[in-house]
Amino acid sequence: MIFNFLKDNKELKKALKIIWILTVSLSFFIIIISLFASPNFITSNIPICESKKVGKECFLCGSTRAFLTIGKLEFKKAYELNKLSVFLFTTLLTNILIFIIYLTKKSNKL
């Protein structure tokens, strides 16, 4: 039913495609940063989490350090820093790969 709604609503389909492109761009940027940026530069220039300021941890606490650790292929340490980080990193990579496949198939149709 939802797919029929998307077929009929071209504006919504276009808007979702724009959101997907923005998400893929952000995902690509995050992965490139985690692979090639200096960890000291990144950790010294990010703000402190608001939850940490009040002595609590949110579900994303440690994710920056975890992503930088994933960039060094230290998945176990990344998991220890933030249990969600490996899954989130994999999800971002998958999103990028699906987008590349989509673009490849679309260009082959032309």
C-alpha positions in Angstrom: 0.0 0.0 0.0 2.8 2.4 0.9 4.6 1.7 -2.4 1.4 2.4 -4.4 1.2 5.7 -2.6 4.8 6.5 -3.5 4.1 5.6 -7.2 1.2 8.0 -7.3 2.9 10.9 -5.4 5.8 12.1 -7.5 6.6 15.1 -5.2 6.9 12.8 -2.2 9.1 10.4 -4.1 11.4 13.3 -5.2 11.6 14.6 -1.7 12.5 11.2 -0.3 15.2 10.9 -3.0 16.7 14.3 -2.0 16.7 13.2 1.7 18.4 9.9 0.6 21.1 11.9 -1.3 21.7 14.1 1.7 21.9 11.1 4.0 24.4 9.3 1.7 26.5 12.5 1.4 26.6 12.8 5.2 27.4 9.1 5.6 30.2 9.3 3.1 31.6 12.4 4.9 31.5 10.7 8.3 33.2 7.5 7.0 35.9 9.5 5.2 36.6 11.6 8.4 36.8 8.4 10.5 39.2 6.8 8.1 41.5 9.7 7.3 41.2 12.5 9.9 43.6 12.9 12.8 41.8 11.6 16.0 43.4 14.3 18.1 42.1 17.0 15.8 38.6 15.5 15.8 38.3 14.9 19.6 39.7 18.4 20.4 37.2 20.1 18.2 33.9 18.4 19.0 31.6 19.8 21.8 31.1 17.8 25.0 27.8 15.9 25.0 25.1 17.7 27.0 24.3 14.4 28.8 27.9 14.2 30.0 27.7 17.7 31.4 25.0 16.6 33.8 26.8 13.3 34.7 24.8 10.9 32.4 25.5 9.1 29.2 23.3 9.0 26.1 23.2 6.2 23.6 25.7 8.0 21.3 28.3 8.8 24.0 31.6 7.4 22.8 30.5 7.1 19.2 33.0 9.7 17.9 35.9 7.8 19.5 34.4 4.5 18.4 34.2 5.6 14.8 37.8 6.8 14.8 38.7 3.4 16.3 36.8 1.7 13.5 38.9 3.7 11.1 41.9 1.8 12.5 40.0 -1.5 12.1 39.8 -2.0 15.8 36.2 -3.2 16.0 36.3 -4.8 19.4 37.6 -1.6 21.0 35.0 0.4 19.1 32.3 -1.9 20.4 33.6 -1.3 24.0 33.5 2.5 23.5 29.9 2.4 22.1 27.9 -0.7 21.6 25.9 0.8 18.8 28.9 2.2 16.8 29.8 -0.9 14.8 26.2 -1.4 13.7 25.8 2.2 12.9 29.0 2.3 10.9 27.9 -0.8 9.0 24.5 0.8 8.3 26.2 3.9 6.9 28.4 1.8 4.6 25.4 -0.3 3.5 23.4 2.9 2.7 26.3 4.2 0.5 26.7 0.9 -1.3 23.0 0.6 -2.0 23.1 4.2 -3.4 26.1 3.4 -5.6 24.2 0.3 -6.9 21.1 2.4 -7.5 23.2 5.0 -9.5 24.9 2.3 -11.5 21.7 0.6 -12.5 20.1 4.0 -13.3 23.1 4.9 -15.6 22.9 1.6 -17.3 19.3 2.2 -18.3 20.3 5.4 -20.1 
